[in-house]
């Protein structure tokens, strides 16, 4: 046993183990990468660069070029996210090694690399992995530039910051946090830093008109509910275990996070870590989240866990520093428990298991099997029929795959007006697309095909689907029913037809 421990302590062996660890974290991001069909938000990434899109433009420009070069498939379109997320894991390892030590950087990288929260967005064709990469680069270069004050470091800081800003507007909160850290560090205020922040602000000002357009649009009414103090706990749980935990796993994660954050704070008070390194991580983690929370309370809600992903690396660094300050006998036990909890949640992620309460996964649901539904409808729907949906999240994916197969259905979203609420801002008035189910007789059709689903894979319909189907059962004749992985397809005809 002693010889084995000495063998593990050998530098070459340690380097091989670390390389193997990073290889595993790379491969796990490509496991089942193209398995799921495109879901609601990903559909935008399948299109050419949308000039009218109010999101920051850089990711969309990249995807426009990517599609031109490699075409469109579920796997191909998610490759940039997988690669950029993996590169972010490497960056957090480098940053942790620079701020603290090699072990702390490795632990933080493992936490981030295994976290189902990051696996989710590493396997989704959206801009979150790209802004994560550029934001870590920005913060790391910012800290190095403050310490070394080299002109080239400030130049790279400006470039990475602009790239992050033009990828996702939430980077602005991190940039403000960098400025706050600058003010808190006595003697760090210098001309190059001020000029760099000024250049970043001026560089983004060219796009400020489009940003304000989205700002005013969202201010008029967005679906994100207002956060509450319990939202912080949910956010930290999601950062560590993603949306795929369970009651027990989240409870264990809460205890673990409290222990590690307390250990990290104790380390600060006992000055086992350099003051500025620790202050930097807390500023980059807690300050921007508090700003988003306060903004959501005072103006309109933008508090959404997936948008906070760029603040997670510093959360993992703080937890990793907490691990290293624990007593030696407890250190390995806590580290094992942390990796075990994250791994179990990662297993649940790959098996499409989602924690049921909606507040725990706002704006997120298990990706549905769209292609089998499309194939079924294409063989049965005629020109005299209409197709309706009871869950809006499935509609863009359905229309995308139907369009690819050149099948044009008359489609509507049916809803129960009684379910209109402030949380999801369901449509409360009739439109060409959104129709209250009790006004269905205004539509001309021979048969009505209804696609019902929920936000998870619980084997049950959501409330809107239940109410719509109940009304149809009472007023029409059911002629067909089939379930495909928790998506239900029914066909109804009018009485006497």
C-alpha positions in Angstrom: 0.0 0.0 0.0 2.8 2.4 0.9 4.6 1.7 -2.5 1.3 2.3 -4.3 0.8 5.7 -2.6 4.4 6.6 -3.5 3.6 5.5 -7.1 0.5 7.8 -7.2 2.6 10.7 -5.9 5.0 10.5 -8.7 4.8 13.6 -10.9 4.5 11.7 -14.2 1.8 9.5 -12.9 -0.1 12.5 -11.6 0.1 14.1 -15.0 -1.2 11.0 -16.7 -4.1 10.8 -14.2 -5.0 14.4 -14.7 -4.8 13.9 -18.5 -7.1 10.9 -18.2 -9.5 12.9 -16.1 -9.8 15.7 -18.7 -10.1 13.1 -21.5 -13.1 11.6 -19.7 -14.7 15.1 -19.2 -14.2 15.7 -22.9 -15.8 12.4 -24.0 -18.8 12.7 -21.6 -19.8 15.9 -23.4 -20.1 14.0 -26.7 -22.0 11.0 -25.2 -25.5 11.0 -26.8 -24.8 14.5 -28.2 -27.2 14.1 -31.1 -29.6 11.7 -29.4 -32.4 14.2 -28.7 -34.4 16.1 -31.3 -34.1 19.9 -31.3 -36.2 21.5 -28.6 -37.9 24.9 -28.4 -34.8 27.3 -28.1 -32.5 25.2 -30.3 -34.7 25.7 -33.3 -33.5 29.3 -33.6 -29.9 27.9 -34.0 -31.0 25.9 -37.0 -31.9 29.0 -39.0 -29.7 31.5 -40.8 -28.5 34.4 -38.9 -31.7 36.2 -37.8 -31.3 39.9 -38.4 -34.4 40.6 -36.4 -33.2 38.5 -33.5 -32.8 40.7 -30.4 -30.2 38.5 -28.8 -26.5 39.4 -28.9 -25.2 38.5 -32.4 -21.9 36.7 -32.1 -23.2 33.2 -31.5 -25.7 33.5 -34.3 -23.1 34.7 -36.7 -20.9 31.7 -35.8 -23.8 29.3 -36.3 -24.7 30.9 -39.6 -21.1 30.1 -40.8 -21.1 26.7 -39.1 -24.3 25.6 -40.9 -22.9 26.8 -44.2 -19.8 24.7 -43.7 -21.1 21.6 -42.0 -24.9 21.5 -42.6 -27.5 20.8 -40.0 -28.0 17.8 -37.8 -28.6 17.4 -34.1 -25.0 16.3 -33.5 -23.3 18.8 -35.7 -25.2 21.8 -34.4 -24.3 21.0 -30.8 -20.6 20.4 -31.4 -19.6 24.1 -30.8 -21.3 24.1 -27.5 -19.7 20.8 -26.4 -16.2 22.0 -27.4 -16.5 25.5 -25.9 -17.8 24.1 -22.6 -14.9 21.6 -22.5 -12.5 24.5 -23.1 -14.1 26.3 -20.2 -13.4 23.4 -18.0 -9.7 23.6 -19.0 -9.7 27.4 -18.4 -11.2 27.0 -14.9 -8.4 24.5 -14.1 -5.8 27.0 -15.3 -7.4 29.9 -13.4 -7.8 27.9 -10.2 -4.1 26.8 -10.4 -3.1 30.5 -10.9 -5.3 31.8 -8.1 -4.8 29.1 -5.6 -2.9 25.9 -6.5 -3.0 22.9 -8.9 -5.2 20.8 -6.6 -7.8 23.4 -6.1 -7.9 24.1 -9.8 -8.4 20.4 -10.6 -11.2 20.0 -8.0 -13.0 23.0 -9.4 -12.6 21.6 -13.0 -14.0 18.2 -11.9 -17.0 19.9 -10.2 -17.7 21.9 -13.3 -16.9 19.1 -15.8 -19.2 16.6 -14.2 -22.0 19.0 -13.2 -25.2 18.1 -15.1 -25.9 21.8 -15.2 -22.9 22.2 -17.5 -23.5 19.0 -19.3 -27.0 20.2 -20.2 -25.7 23.3 -21.9 -22.7 21.6 -23.4 -25.2 19.5 -25.3 -27.5 22.3 -26.3 -27.2 24.5 -29.4 -27.4 27.8 -27.6 -25.0 30.6 -26.7 -24.4 29.7 -23.0 -21.2 27.7 -23.5 -19.7 30.4 -25.7 -20.3 33.2 -23.3 -19.0 31.0 -20.5 -15.7 30.5 -22.3 -15.2 34.1 -23.2 -16.2 35.3 -19.7 -13.7 33.0 -17.9 -11.1 34.2 -20.3 -12.1 37.8 -19.5 -11.9 37.4 -15.8 -8.7 35.4 -15.9 -7.0 38.0 -18.1 -8.4 40.8 -15.9 -6.9 39.3 -12.8 -3.5 38.7 -14.5 -3.5 42.2 -15.9 -4.1 43.7 -12.5 -1.2 41.8 -11.1 1.3 42.2 -13.9 -0.1 45.4 -15.6 1.2 44.4 -19.0 -0.3 46.2 -22.0 -0.8 42.9 -23.9 -2.8 41.4 -21.1 -5.1 44.4 -21.0 -5.5 44.2 -24.8 -6.5 40.5 -24.5 -8.9 41.4 -21.7 -10.6 44.0 -23.8 -10.9 41.5 -26.7 -12.3 38.6 -24.6 -14.7 41.0 -22.8 -16.1 42.3 -26.1 -16.5 38.8 -27.4 -18.4 37.8 -24.3 -20.6 41.0 -24.4 -21.5 40.3 -28.0 -22.4 36.7 -27.1 -24.7 37.3 -24.2 -25.8 40.5 -22.5 -25.6 39.0 -19.0 -21.8 39.5 -19.3 -22.5 43.1 -18.3 -23.1 42.0 -14.7 -19.8 40.2 -14.6 -18.0 43.3 -16.1 -19.5 45.5 -13.4 -18.3 42.9 -10.8 -14.8 43.2 -12.2 -15.1 47.0 -11.7 -16.2 46.5 -8.1 -13.3 44.2 -7.4 -11.0 46.9 -8.9 -12.4 49.5 -6.4 -12.1 47.1 -3.5 -8.4 46.3 -4.1 -6.5 49.3 -2.7 -3.7 50.4 -4.9 -5.0 48.5 -7.9 -6.7 51.5 -9.6 -4.5 52.3 -12.6 -4.8 54.1 -15.9 -4.7 51.0 -18.1 -7.5 49.4 -16.2 -9.8 52.4 -16.6 -8.9 52.8 -20.3 -9.7 49.1 -20.8 -13.1 49.3 -19.2 -13.8 52.4 -21.3 -12.9 50.7 -24.5 -15.1 47.7 -23.7 -18.0 50.1 -23.0 -17.4 52.1 -26.2 -17.0 48.8 -28.2 -20.4 47.6 -27.1 -22.1 50.9 -27.5 -22.2 50.3 -31.3 -24.8 47.6 -30.6 -26.6 49.5 -27.9 -29.6 50.3 -30.1 -30.4 46.6 -30.6 -29.8 45.9 -26.9 -32.2 48.6 -25.9 -34.8 47.2 -28.3 -34.7 43.9 -26.5 -34.6 45.6 -23.1 -37.8 47.5 -23.8 -39.4 44.4 -25.2 -38.6 42.3 -22.2 -39.7 45.2 -19.9 -43.2 45.1 -21.4 -43.7 41.6 -20.2 -41.5 38.5 -19.9 -42.5 35.0 -18.8 -39.7 34.7 -16.1 -41.4 34.8 -12.6 -40.0 37.1 -9.9 -37.3 35.5 -7.8 -37.6 35.0 -4.0 -35.0 34.4 -1.4 -35.5 30.6 -1.8 -34.3 31.1 -5.4 -30.7 31.4 -4.2 -30.9 27.9 -2.7 -32.4 26.5 -5.9 -29.8 28.2 -8.0 -26.9 26.8 -5.9 -28.5 23.3 -6.1 -28.8 23.6 -9.9 -25.2 24.8 -10.2 -24.0 21.7 -8.5 -26.5 19.0 -9.5 -28.3 20.5 -12.5 -32.0 20.0 -12.9 -31.7 16.3 -12.5 -31.4 15.8 -8.7 -34.0 14.4 -6.3 -35.2 15.4 -2.9 -32.4 13.5 -1.2 -29.7 14.6 -3.6 -30.6 18.3 -3.3 -30.8 18.0 0.5 -27.4 16.4 0.6 -26.1 19.1 -1.8 -27.4 21.9 0.4 -25.5 20.5 3.4 -22.4 20.0 1.3 -22.5 23.6 -0.1 -23.0 25.0 3.4 -20.0 23.0 4.7 -17.7 24.0 1.9 -18.7 27.7 1.7 -18.3 27.9 5.5 -14.9 26.2 5.2 -13.9 28.7 2.5 -15.0 31.6 4.6 -13.1 30.3 7.6 -10.0 30.1 5.4 -10.4 33.8 4.6 -10.6 34.8 8.2 -7.6 32.7 9.1 -5.8 34.0 6.0 -4.9 30.6 4.7 -5.7 31.9 1.2 -4.4 35.2 -0.2 -7.0 37.9 0.5 -7.3 39.2 -3.1 -7.7 35.7 -4.7 -10.6 34.8 -2.4 -12.2 38.2 -2.7 -11.9 37.9 -6.5 -13.9 34.6 -6.6 -16.6 36.0 -4.2 -17.0 39.2 -6.3 -17.3 37.2 -9.6 -19.8 34.8 -8.1 -22.0 36.4 -5.5 -22.0 40.1 -6.6 -23.5 39.6 -10.1 -26.1 37.1 -8.9 -27.2 39.7 -6.3 -27.3 42.3 -9.0 -29.5 40.2 -11.1 -31.8 39.4 -8.2 -32.1 43.1 -7.1 -32.7 44.2 -10.7 -35.5 41.5 -11.0 -37.1 42.8 -7.8 -36.9 46.5 -8.8 -37.7 46.5 -12.5 -38.7 43.2 -14.3 -37.6 39.6 -13.8 -34.6 38.3 -15.6 -33.5 35.8 -12.9 -33.1 32.6 -14.7 -30.5 30.0 -13.7 -29.3 29.2 -17.2 -28.5 32.9 -17.7 -26.4 32.8 -14.5 -24.1 30.1 -15.9 -21.2 32.5 -16.4 -20.9 33.0 -12.6 -20.7 29.3 -11.9 -16.9 28.8 -12.4 -16.2 31.0 -9.3 -18.7 29.0 -7.3 -16.8 25.9 -8.1 -13.5 27.6 -7.2 -14.9 28.6 -3.8 -16.2 25.1 -3.1 -12.8 23.7 -4.2 -10.9 26.0 -1.9 -13.3 25.0 0.9 -12.4 21.3 0.3 -8.7 22.1 0.6 -9.1 23.8 4.0 -10.9 20.9 5.6 -9.1 18.7 8.0 -7.1 16.0 6.1 -9.3 13.1 7.3 -12.5 15.0 6.3 -11.1 16.4 3.1 -11.2 13.1 1.1 -14.5 12.1 2.5 -16.2 15.4 1.6 -14.6 15.3 -1.9 -15.8 11.8 -2.5 -19.4 12.7 -1.4 -19.4 15.7 -3.6 -18.2 13.8 -6.7 -20.6 11.0 -5.9 -23.6 13.3 -5.7 -22.7 15.1 -8.9 -22.1 11.8 -10.7 -25.5 10.4 -9.6 -27.2 13.5 -10.9 -25.2 13.2 -14.2 -26.5 9.7 -14.5 -30.0 11.0 -14.0 -29.4 13.6 -16.7 -28.3 11.0 -19.3 -31.4 9.0 -18.4 -33.8 12.0 -18.9 -34.8 12.2 -15.2 -35.9 15.7 -14.2 -36.8 17.0 -10.8 -40.6 17.5 -11.0 -41.2 20.9 -9.3 -41.4 23.5 -12.1 -39.7 26.2 -10.0 -36.6 24.0 -10.1 -36.2 24.0 -13.9 -37.9 27.2 -15.1 -37.8 27.4 -18.9 -36.3 23.9 -19.2 -37.9 20.5 -19.9 -36.8 17.1 -21.1 -36.4 17.1 -24.8 -39.2 15.3 -26.5 -39.1 12.7 -29.3 -40.4 14.9 -32.1 -39.5 12.9 -35.2 -41.7 9.8 -34.4 -44.6 12.2 -33.8 -44.0 13.9 -37.1 -43.9 10.5 -38.9 -47.1 9.5 -37.3 -49.0 12.7 -38.2 -47.6 12.7 -41.8 -49.2 9.3 -42.4 -52.6 10.2 -41.0 -53.3 14.0 -41.3 -55.1 15.1 -44.4 -55.7 18.6 -45.9 -59.1 18.7 -44.2 -57.7 18.1 -40.7 -56.1 20.5 -38.2 -53.3 19.8 -35.7 -53.4 21.5 -32.3 -51.0 21.5 -29.3 -51.6 22.0 -25.6 -48.0 22.8 -24.7 -46.3 25.7 -26.5 -42.8 24.3 -25.8 -43.2 21.5 -28.4 -44.6 23.7 -31.2 -41.3 25.1 -32.7 -39.8 21.7 -32.9 -42.8 20.2 -34.5 -43.0 23.0 -37.1 -39.3 22.6 -37.8 -39.4 18.9 -38.5 -42.7 19.2 -40.4 -41.2 21.9 -42.5 -38.1 19.8 -43.3 -40.4 17.0 -44.5 -42.4 19.6 -46.6 -45.7 18.9 -44.9 -47.9 21.9 -44.2 -50.4 21.5 -41.4 -52.8 24.0 -40.1 -51.6 24.3 -36.5 -53.0 26.0 -33.4 -52.3 26.3 -29.7 -55.3 25.4 -27.6 -55.4 26.8 -24.1 -57.8 27.2 -21.2 -58.3 30.9 -20.4 -58.9 30.0 -16.8 -55.2 29.1 -16.5 -53.9 32.5 -17.5 -51.5 33.7 -14.8 -48.7 36.0 -14.0 -46.1 33.3 -13.8 -46.1 32.0 -17.3 -48.1 34.9 -18.9 -50.3 32.5 -20.9 -52.2 34.1 -23.7 -55.4 35.6 -22.5 -56.9 36.7 -25.7 -57.7 34.9 -29.0 -55.4 35.3 -31.9 -54.8 33.6 -35.3 -52.6 31.1 -33.6 -53.7 30.9 -29.9 -57.3 29.8 -29.6 -59.4 29.2 -26.4 -60.5 25.6 -26.6 -64.2 26.5 -26.1 -64.1 28.5 -29.4 -63.0 25.6 -31.5 -66.2 25.6 -33.5 -64.9 28.6 -35.3 -62.3 26.4 -37.0 -63.3 24.3 -40.1 -62.0 20.8 -40.0 -62.9 17.1 -40.6 -60.7 15.7 -37.9 -58.8 17.4 -35.1 -55.4 15.9 -34.1 -54.2 17.0 -30.7 -50.6 16.7 -29.4 -50.4 16.8 -25.6 -47.3 16.8 -23.5 -45.8 18.1 -20.3 -42.6 19.6 -19.1 -41.1 16.3 -17.8 -41.5 12.6 -18.4 -43.7 11.9 -15.5 -46.3 9.9 -17.3 -49.0 12.6 -16.7 -50.4 15.5 -18.8 -49.9 19.0 -17.6 -52.9 21.0 -16.3 -53.7 22.8 -19.6 -53.6 19.5 -21.5 -55.9 17.8 -19.1 -58.5 20.6 -19.3 -58.4 20.8 -23.1 -58.7 17.0 -23.5 -61.6 16.8 -21.0 -63.5 19.5 -22.9 -62.8 17.6 -26.2 -63.9 14.3 -24.7 -67.2 15.9 -23.7 -67.9 17.6 -27.1 -66.3 15.5 -29.8 -65.8 11.8 -30.6 -62.4 10.3 -29.9 -61.2 8.2 -32.8 -57.5 7.6 -32.2 -55.0 7.6 -29.3 -51.3 6.8 -29.1 -48.6 7.6 -26.6 -44.9 8.1 -27.7 -42.6 8.6 -24.7 -44.9 10.7 -22.6 -46.3 12.6 -25.6 -49.9 11.8 -26.4 -51.6 12.1 -29.8 -55.4 12.0 -30.0 -57.8 12.4 -33.0 -61.3 13.8 -32.6 -64.2 14.1 -35.0 -67.4 16.1 -34.7 -70.5 14.3 -33.7 -72.1 12.7 -36.7 -69.0 12.7 -38.9 
